[in-house]
Amino acid sequence: MKLTILYFASLREALGLDREVVEVPSHVKTVGDLRDWLLARGGVWESALAQGRSVRAAVAQRMAAPDTELTPDAEVAFFPPVTGG
């Protein structure tokens, strides 16, 4: 399945890119699976997306939980939590 992944704010800075198009293996079916797959790249990916770090996700511009299912050609965004007010 092909996905477009967007990275925002500190994640973009840490990873050195703002987007990529990837072909994920068949076992990547959810946002959580995608994060785990990206973590497995090691290095900066492992530190930027580590499970202890607070990272939010959106699929098709809607907030997504780790169990949110992915569809072919989906746009997935990862970003740090933000505050406002």
C-alpha positions in Angstrom: 0.0 0.0 0.0 1.3 3.4 -0.9 1.0 6.3 1.6 1.9 9.9 1.8 3.4 10.8 5.2 3.7 14.4 6.3 5.9 15.5 9.2 5.3 18.8 11.1 7.2 21.1 13.5 9.9 19.4 15.6 9.4 16.1 13.8 10.1 17.7 10.5 13.2 19.3 11.9 14.5 16.1 13.5 13.9 13.9 10.4 15.0 16.5 7.9 12.0 16.2 5.6 8.4 17.4 5.5 6.9 14.6 3.5 7.6 11.3 1.8 5.7 8.8 -0.2 6.3 5.2 0.9 5.2 1.7 0.0 4.5 -0.1 3.2 4.5 -3.8 3.8 1.3 -5.7 4.0 1.4 -6.0 7.8 1.1 -2.2 8.1 -2.7 -1.8 8.5 -3.1 0.9 11.2 -1.5 4.2 12.3 0.2 2.3 15.1 1.6 -0.2 12.7 2.9 2.6 10.6 4.6 4.3 13.5 6.2 1.0 14.5 7.4 0.4 10.9 8.9 3.9 10.8 10.5 3.3 14.2 12.2 0.2 12.9 14.2 2.4 10.5 16.3 3.1 13.6 18.5 6.1 14.1 16.7 9.5 14.1 13.4 7.7 13.3 13.7 5.7 16.5 14.4 8.8 18.6 11.8 11.1 17.0 8.9 8.7 17.0 9.8 6.7 20.1 6.8 5.2 22.0 7.5 7.3 25.1 7.3 10.6 23.0 4.0 12.3 22.6 3.3 12.2 18.9 -0.2 12.9 17.4 -1.4 11.6 14.1 -4.0 12.5 11.5 -5.4 10.6 8.5 -7.0 12.6 5.8 -6.8 15.7 8.0 -8.7 14.0 10.9 -7.2 13.1 14.2 -6.4 9.5 14.4 -5.7 6.9 17.1 -3.2 4.1 16.9 -5.9 1.7 15.9 -7.2 3.9 13.0 -7.1 1.8 9.8 -5.2 3.0 6.8 -6.4 2.9 3.2 -4.4 2.9 0.0 -3.1 6.4 -1.0 -4.0 7.8 2.4 -2.3 10.9 3.7 -1.0 10.5 7.2 0.4 13.3 9.3 2.6 13.0 12.4 3.1 16.0 14.6 3.8 17.0 18.2 1.0 18.0 20.5 0.2 21.7 20.4 -1.1 24.1 22.9 -2.9 27.3 22.4 -5.1 29.8 24.1 
